[in-house]
Amino acid sequence: MKSNLFKRGFLSLILTQFFGAANDNILKMVLTFMVIDGAWAGRLGAGGQGIVGLCFTVPFILLSGYAGQFADRNSKRYVSVLVKMVELPIALLALVGFWTGNLWITLGALVALTCQSAFFGPAKYGMIPELVEERDLSRANGSINMMTNIAVIVGTMAGGKIADLYSPQAASGGTTADPVLWMPGVAMFLVAVAGLGSVMLLTKLEPGDRDLKYNPNPLAIYIVAIREMKKTNLFLVMMAWGYFYLLAGLALLIIPEYTMVLGISRTEASYLLGAMAIAIGIGSAAAGLISGHRIEPRLIPVGAFGLSLFFLLMGVVTPSFINVMIFISGAGFFAGFYIVPLQALLQKLSPDSERGRFLGTANAVSFGFLSVASVMYWIIRPAFTGPTPGTTDQPQRIFIICSVLMILGTGFFLFHMRRIGVRLEHKDEASMAEEASDG
């Protein structure tokens, strides 16, 4: 087929990203449920899933700069194969942690898995322009977001079921099933094996700048990249992209608590997360199709409006399983409209020789926002606890804060991004005219 989206290289990348995202979510979800109401309930305090979130995000902040340099200096295929090989012993470490019931070993496995993912991120996004033509960037990003969110669905729903098997909740009669202690670690190892198999299908990619000298100071790497980004529109695009992760991070910490808000099982709570992931995938695919061979910044305010509306509904409407499912799906769909144009802009506006470092810096910024979300949740969650024993917690009210933050942030970014849309449109028109003259 004419489009490179259907060729081996890009399909291999999609599959590799699928298995990696699935494994990340299996481990994170099982840990999250365990510290909320499972085997390690109360060990990290109210809002303890925020600490799990920090273990998931801080390594990205510390390592994304190094990862961007590593991706720029080496073939991105080499980087991808290497990180997928490292995933196997990490899965075995998680197996030990779960089998022995040791929270700290299991958190260590999460940190290690996040370090591995941090090195895959710049290579993954940086190789997309090498695997597809520039005119397919929006579609490629829409496709990889769709498949990533399918992986989130699989990992999240599997994580809920695995959590129920690992630390069973009491049945209606008061009986409790025997725990299956090996289940989380074995599931992770099998997914890691599948990811290693898929990355071997990746086509050969040229090495980057062999003369690149590594900067050992990660903060210096980010400072240099940010200074360069500030000379163009890249900095504002990066900040708008990262800001989304602040709100998404808060949402992902709230939803597992619906086990208590609605009195549902962890498996049922994972269905809510799965519905959101499906909706993000559909929204991302729709944004890619609408964009066609162009990048459409005009989709960003559409996505922001939808996110604000559905976050508000999540916070003010009396929750039931059905309406929460509908609202979280609506928010997910519009999230795709928000993030796809920003991802495509980051890739298009990044210079070829520095794409890995710029995307590594963008990755670090987005996970910085996720870390802020984890700290915020840990701080504000006690305020939404019932005032007296036996009263109902209302963590879903935090969605009102998400809605307000979305409105304020979007207003700020759109005010400053109007110029980007005009310049990009002119650039696209010039590119189309050049292609027509070449033809």
C-alpha positions as CSV (number, residue, x, y, z in Angstrom):
1,M,0.0,0.0,0.0
2,K,1.1,3.6,-0.7
3,S,1.0,4.7,2.9
4,N,3.9,3.7,5.2
5,L,1.4,3.3,8.0
6,F,0.7,-0.2,6.7
7,K,4.3,-1.3,6.3
8,R,6.3,-3.5,8.6
9,G,8.3,-0.8,10.4
10,F,5.4,1.3,11.7
11,L,3.3,-1.8,12.4
12,S,6.2,-3.2,14.5
13,L,6.4,0.0,16.4
14,I,2.7,0.0,17.1
15,L,2.9,-3.6,18.4
16,T,5.9,-2.9,20.6
17,Q,4.3,0.2,22.1
18,F,1.1,-1.8,22.7
19,F,2.9,-4.5,24.8
20,G,5.0,-1.9,26.6
21,A,1.9,0.2,27.6
22,A,0.0,-2.9,28.6
23,N,2.7,-4.0,31.0
24,D,3.1,-0.5,32.5
25,N,-0.6,-0.5,33.2
26,I,-0.8,-4.0,34.6
27,L,1.8,-3.2,37.2
28,K,0.6,0.3,38.0
29,M,-3.1,-0.8,38.3
30,V,-2.4,-3.8,40.6
31,L,-0.2,-1.6,42.8
32,T,-2.9,1.2,42.9
33,F,-5.7,-1.2,43.9
34,M,-3.5,-2.8,46.5
35,V,-2.7,0.5,48.3
36,I,-6.4,1.6,48.1
37,D,-8.2,-1.4,49.5
38,G,-6.0,-4.4,48.9
39,A,-3.1,-6.3,50.5
40,W,-1.3,-3.0,51.2
41,A,-4.3,-0.8,52.1
42,G,-3.3,2.1,54.3
43,R,0.4,1.5,54.0
44,L,0.9,4.7,52.1
45,G,-2.0,6.7,53.8
46,A,-5.1,8.4,52.3
47,G,-4.4,9.1,48.6
48,G,-1.5,6.7,48.7
49,Q,-1.9,6.0,45.0
50,G,-0.3,9.4,44.5
51,I,2.9,7.9,45.9
52,V,2.6,5.1,43.4
53,G,2.1,7.8,40.7
54,L,5.3,9.5,41.8
55,C,7.2,6.2,41.4
56,F,5.8,6.1,37.9
57,T,6.7,9.6,36.9
58,V,9.9,10.8,38.6
59,P,12.2,8.5,36.6
60,F,10.9,10.0,33.4
61,I,11.8,13.5,34.7
62,L,15.3,12.4,35.7
63,L,16.1,10.2,32.7
64,S,14.3,11.6,29.6
65,G,17.2,14.0,28.9
66,Y,19.7,11.1,28.8
67,A,17.2,9.1,26.8
68,G,16.9,11.8,24.2
69,Q,20.7,12.0,23.8
70,F,20.9,8.2,23.6
71,A,18.1,8.2,20.9
72,D,19.9,10.9,18.9
73,R,23.3,9.2,19.0
74,N,22.2,5.6,18.2
75,S,19.8,3.9,15.8
76,K,16.3,4.1,17.3
77,R,15.9,0.4,16.5
78,Y,18.9,-0.5,18.6
79,V,17.5,1.6,21.5
80,S,14.1,-0.1,21.2
81,V,15.5,-3.7,21.2
82,L,17.8,-2.9,24.1
83,V,15.0,-1.5,26.3
84,K,12.7,-4.4,25.5
85,M,15.4,-6.9,26.6
86,V,15.7,-5.1,29.9
87,E,12.0,-5.5,30.5
88,L,12.3,-9.3,31.1
89,P,14.4,-9.1,34.3
90,I,12.2,-6.3,35.6
91,A,9.1,-8.5,35.2
92,L,10.9,-11.2,37.3
93,L,11.6,-8.6,40.0
94,A,7.9,-7.7,40.1
95,L,7.2,-11.5,40.4
96,V,9.4,-11.7,43.5
97,G,7.8,-8.6,45.1
98,F,4.2,-9.9,44.6
99,W,5.1,-13.5,45.5
100,T,6.7,-12.4,48.8
101,G,4.1,-9.7,49.5
102,N,6.8,-7.0,49.7
103,L,5.4,-3.6,48.8
104,W,8.9,-2.0,48.5
105,I,10.3,-4.6,46.1
106,T,7.2,-4.2,44.0
107,L,7.5,-0.4,44.0
108,G,11.2,-0.9,43.0
109,A,10.0,-2.9,40.0
110,L,7.7,-0.1,39.1
111,V,10.5,2.4,39.2
112,A,12.7,0.1,37.1
113,L,9.9,-0.4,34.5
114,T,9.4,3.4,34.3
115,C,13.2,3.9,33.8
116,Q,13.0,1.4,30.9
117,S,10.0,3.2,29.4
118,A,11.7,6.6,29.8
119,F,14.5,5.4,27.4
120,F,11.9,4.0,24.9
121,G,9.9,7.3,24.8
122,P,12.2,9.6,22.7
123,A,13.2,6.7,20.4
124,K,9.5,5.7,19.9
125,Y,8.3,9.2,19.0
126,G,11.5,10.2,17.3
127,M,11.4,7.3,14.8
128,I,7.8,8.0,13.6
129,P,9.1,10.7,11.2
130,E,11.7,8.2,10.0
131,L,9.1,5.5,9.4
132,V,6.3,7.5,7.7
133,E,6.2,10.5,5.3
134,E,5.6,14.0,6.8
135,R,2.1,14.1,5.3
136,D,1.2,11.1,7.4
137,L,2.4,12.4,10.7
138,S,-1.1,13.3,12.0
139,R,-2.5,9.9,11.0
140,A,0.5,8.1,12.4
141,N,0.1,9.9,15.8
142,G,-3.6,9.2,15.7
143,S,-3.0,5.5,15.0
144,I,-0.3,5.1,17.7
145,N,-2.5,6.9,20.2
146,M,-5.4,4.6,19.3
147,M,-3.3,1.5,19.7
148,T,-1.7,2.8,22.9
149,N,-5.0,3.3,24.4
150,I,-6.2,-0.1,23.4
151,A,-3.1,-1.4,25.3
152,V,-4.2,0.8,28.3
153,I,-7.6,-0.9,28.0
154,V,-6.1,-4.4,28.0
155,G,-3.6,-3.6,30.7
156,T,-6.1,-1.7,32.9
157,M,-8.8,-4.4,32.7
158,A,-6.3,-7.1,33.1
159,G,-4.8,-5.2,36.1
160,G,-8.3,-5.1,37.8
161,K,-8.9,-8.8,37.3
162,I,-5.4,-9.7,38.4
163,A,-5.8,-7.5,41.5
164,D,-8.9,-9.4,42.4
165,L,-7.1,-12.7,42.0
166,Y,-4.0,-11.6,43.9
167,S,-5.9,-10.1,46.9
168,P,-9.5,-11.3,46.7
169,Q,-12.2,-9.1,48.2
170,A,-14.7,-10.7,50.5
171,A,-17.8,-12.2,48.8
172,S,-21.4,-11.4,49.9
173,G,-21.3,-14.4,52.3
174,G,-18.2,-13.2,53.9
175,T,-15.9,-15.8,52.4
176,T,-12.7,-15.0,50.6
177,A,-11.0,-16.9,47.8
178,D,-7.4,-18.0,48.1
179,P,-4.9,-15.4,46.6
180,V,-3.0,-16.3,43.4
181,L,0.3,-14.8,44.4
182,W,2.2,-15.6,41.1
183,M,-0.4,-14.1,38.8
184,P,0.9,-10.4,38.4
185,G,4.5,-11.3,37.9
186,V,3.8,-14.1,35.4
187,A,1.4,-12.0,33.4
188,M,4.0,-9.2,33.2
189,F,6.8,-11.6,32.0
190,L,4.6,-13.1,29.2
191,V,3.7,-9.6,28.0
192,A,7.4,-8.6,28.1
193,V,8.3,-11.6,25.9
194,A,5.6,-10.6,23.4
195,G,7.1,-7.1,23.3
196,L,10.6,-8.4,22.6
197,G,9.3,-10.5,19.8
198,S,7.5,-7.6,18.2
199,V,10.4,-5.2,18.3
200,M,12.6,-7.7,16.4
201,L,10.4,-7.0,13.4
202,L,11.3,-3.3,13.3
203,T,13.0,-2.3,10.1
204,K,16.6,-1.1,10.1
205,L,17.0,2.6,11.0
206,E,20.1,4.8,10.5
207,P,22.2,5.8,13.5
208,G,22.0,9.3,14.7
209,D,24.8,11.7,15.4
210,R,27.8,9.5,16.4
211,D,29.8,12.5,17.4
212,L,27.2,13.7,20.0
213,K,28.8,14.1,23.4
214,Y,26.7,13.2,26.3
215,N,25.9,15.9,28.9
216,P,25.9,14.2,32.3
217,N,23.7,16.9,33.9
218,P,20.0,16.1,33.1
219,L,18.9,19.6,34.1
220,A,21.5,21.2,31.8
221,I,20.1,19.1,29.0
222,Y,16.6,20.3,29.6
223,I,17.7,23.9,30.0
224,V,19.6,23.9,26.7
225,A,16.7,22.3,24.9
226,I,14.1,24.6,26.4
227,R,16.2,27.7,25.5
228,E,16.3,26.4,21.9
229,M,12.5,25.7,22.0
230,K,11.8,29.2,23.3
231,K,13.2,30.6,20.0
232,T,10.3,29.0,18.2
233,N,6.7,27.9,18.9
234,L,7.9,24.6,20.3
235,F,8.0,25.7,23.9
236,L,4.4,26.7,24.1
237,V,3.3,23.5,22.3
238,M,5.3,21.5,24.8
239,M,3.7,23.2,27.8
240,A,0.2,22.8,26.4
241,W,0.9,19.1,25.8
242,G,2.3,18.7,29.3
243,Y,-0.6,20.6,31.0
244,F,-2.9,17.9,29.7
245,Y,-1.0,15.3,31.7
246,L,-1.7,17.3,34.9
247,L,-5.4,16.9,34.5
248,A,-5.2,13.3,33.1
249,G,-3.0,12.4,36.1
250,L,-5.6,13.6,38.5
251,A,-8.4,11.8,36.7
252,L,-6.4,8.5,36.6
253,L,-5.9,8.7,40.4
254,I,-9.6,9.4,41.1
255,I,-11.2,6.6,39.0
256,P,-9.8,3.6,41.0
257,E,-11.5,5.1,44.1
258,Y,-14.9,4.4,42.5
259,T,-14.6,1.0,44.1
260,M,-15.6,2.8,47.3
261,V,-17.7,5.6,45.8
262,L,-20.0,3.1,43.9
263,G,-19.3,0.0,46.0
264,I,-18.0,-1.9,42.9
265,S,-15.2,-4.5,42.4
266,R,-11.8,-3.6,41.2
267,T,-12.6,-5.4,37.9
268,E,-15.6,-3.1,37.5
269,A,-13.5,0.0,38.3
270,S,-11.1,-1.1,35.6
271,Y,-14.0,-1.2,33.1
272,L,-14.3,2.6,33.7
273,L,-10.7,3.1,33.0
274,G,-11.0,0.8,30.0
275,A,-14.0,2.9,28.7
276,M,-11.9,6.0,28.9
277,A,-9.0,4.4,27.1
278,I,-11.3,3.2,24.3
279,A,-12.7,6.7,24.0
280,I,-9.3,8.3,23.8
281,G,-8.3,5.8,21.1
282,I,-11.4,6.6,19.1
283,G,-11.0,10.3,19.6
284,S,-7.3,10.1,18.5
285,A,-8.2,8.1,15.4
286,A,-11.0,10.6,14.6
287,A,-8.6,13.5,15.1
288,G,-6.1,11.9,12.7
289,L,-8.8,11.2,10.1
290,I,-10.1,14.8,10.3
291,S,-6.6,16.2,10.0
292,G,-5.9,14.2,6.9
293,H,-2.5,15.2,5.5
294,R,-2.4,18.4,7.6
295,I,-2.0,19.3,11.2
296,E,-5.1,20.9,12.6
297,P,-4.5,23.1,15.7
298,R,-8.1,24.1,15.5
299,L,-9.0,20.7,17.0
300,I,-7.3,21.7,20.3
301,P,-10.1,24.1,21.6
302,V,-12.7,21.5,20.6
303,G,-11.0,18.9,22.7
304,A,-10.5,21.3,25.6
305,F,-14.2,22.3,25.7
306,G,-15.3,18.6,25.7
307,L,-12.8,17.8,28.5
308,S,-14.0,20.7,30.6
309,L,-17.7,19.8,30.2
310,F,-17.4,16.1,31.0
311,F,-15.0,16.7,34.0
312,L,-17.6,19.1,35.4
313,L,-20.4,16.5,35.0
314,M,-18.2,13.9,36.7
315,G,-17.8,16.3,39.7
316,V,-21.4,17.5,40.1
317,V,-23.8,14.8,39.0
318,T,-24.7,12.1,41.6
319,P,-22.6,9.1,40.4
320,S,-23.9,5.8,39.1
321,F,-22.0,3.2,37.2
322,I,-23.8,4.1,33.9
323,N,-23.4,7.9,34.0
324,V,-19.8,7.7,35.2
325,M,-19.1,5.4,32.2
326,I,-20.8,7.9,29.8
327,F,-19.0,10.9,31.2
328,I,-15.6,9.4,31.4
329,S,-16.0,8.1,27.8
330,G,-16.9,11.6,26.7
331,A,-13.9,13.1,28.3
332,G,-11.7,10.5,26.8
333,F,-13.0,11.1,23.3
334,F,-12.3,14.8,23.4
335,A,-8.9,14.2,24.9
336,G,-7.9,12.6,21.6
337,F,-8.8,15.9,19.8
338,Y,-6.6,17.8,22.2
339,I,-3.4,15.7,22.2
340,V,-3.1,14.5,18.6
341,P,-2.4,18.0,17.0
342,L,0.0,18.8,19.8
343,Q,2.0,15.6,19.3
344,A,2.2,16.2,15.6
345,L,3.3,19.8,16.1
346,L,6.1,18.7,18.4
347,Q,7.4,16.2,15.9
348,K,7.0,18.6,12.9
349,L,8.6,21.6,14.5
350,S,11.5,19.7,16.0
351,P,14.7,19.8,13.9
352,D,15.9,16.4,12.6
353,S,19.2,16.5,14.4
354,E,17.7,17.4,17.8
355,R,14.4,15.6,17.6
356,G,15.3,13.0,20.2
357,R,16.5,15.6,22.7
358,F,13.5,17.9,22.1
359,L,11.0,15.0,22.5
360,G,12.9,13.7,25.5
361,T,12.6,17.2,27.1
362,A,8.9,17.3,26.2
363,N,8.5,13.8,27.8
364,A,10.2,15.1,31.0
365,V,7.9,18.1,31.1
366,S,4.8,15.9,30.7
367,F,5.9,13.6,33.5
368,G,6.7,16.6,35.6
369,F,3.1,17.6,35.3
370,L,2.1,14.1,36.2
371,S,4.3,14.3,39.3
372,V,2.6,17.5,40.2
373,A,-0.8,15.8,39.8
374,S,0.4,13.0,42.2
375,V,1.5,15.4,44.8
376,M,-1.6,17.5,44.4
377,Y,-3.8,14.4,44.9
378,W,-1.9,13.3,47.9
379,I,-2.3,16.7,49.5
380,I,-6.0,17.5,48.6
381,R,-7.4,14.0,48.9
382,P,-7.9,14.1,52.7
383,A,-10.1,17.2,52.2
384,F,-12.6,15.0,50.3
385,T,-12.7,12.3,53.1
386,G,-16.0,12.0,55.1
387,P,-15.9,14.4,58.1
388,T,-16.9,11.6,60.6
389,P,-16.4,7.8,60.6
390,G,-19.1,6.1,58.5
391,T,-19.7,9.1,56.2
392,T,-19.1,8.8,52.5
393,D,-15.9,9.9,50.8
394,Q,-16.4,12.1,47.7
395,P,-13.1,12.0,45.8
396,Q,-15.2,12.4,42.6
397,R,-15.6,16.1,43.5
398,I,-12.0,16.6,42.5
399,F,-13.2,16.5,38.9
400,I,-14.6,20.0,39.5
401,I,-11.1,21.2,40.1
402,C,-10.0,19.4,36.9
403,S,-12.7,21.2,34.9
404,V,-11.7,24.7,36.3
405,L,-8.0,24.0,35.6
406,M,-8.8,22.9,32.0
407,I,-10.8,26.1,31.3
408,L,-8.1,28.4,32.8
409,G,-5.2,26.6,31.2
410,T,-6.8,26.3,27.7
411,G,-7.7,30.0,27.7
412,F,-4.1,30.9,28.4
413,F,-2.6,28.6,25.8
414,L,-5.0,29.4,23.1
415,F,-4.5,33.1,23.5
416,H,-0.8,32.6,22.8
417,M,-1.2,29.8,20.2
418,R,-3.3,31.7,17.7
419,R,-0.1,32.7,15.9
420,I,1.0,29.1,15.6
421,G,-2.1,28.1,13.7
422,V,-1.7,31.0,11.3
423,R,2.0,30.2,10.6
424,L,1.5,26.5,10.3
425,E,-1.4,27.0,7.9
426,H,0.8,29.2,5.7
427,K,3.6,26.7,5.9
428,D,1.3,23.8,4.9
429,E,0.0,25.8,1.9
430,A,3.5,26.5,0.8
431,S,4.4,22.8,1.1
432,M,1.4,21.8,-0.9
433,A,2.2,24.3,-3.6
434,E,5.8,23.0,-3.7
435,E,4.6,19.4,-4.0
436,A,2.2,20.4,-6.8
437,S,5.0,22.1,-8.7
438,D,7.3,19.1,-8.3
439,G,4.5,16.9,-9.7
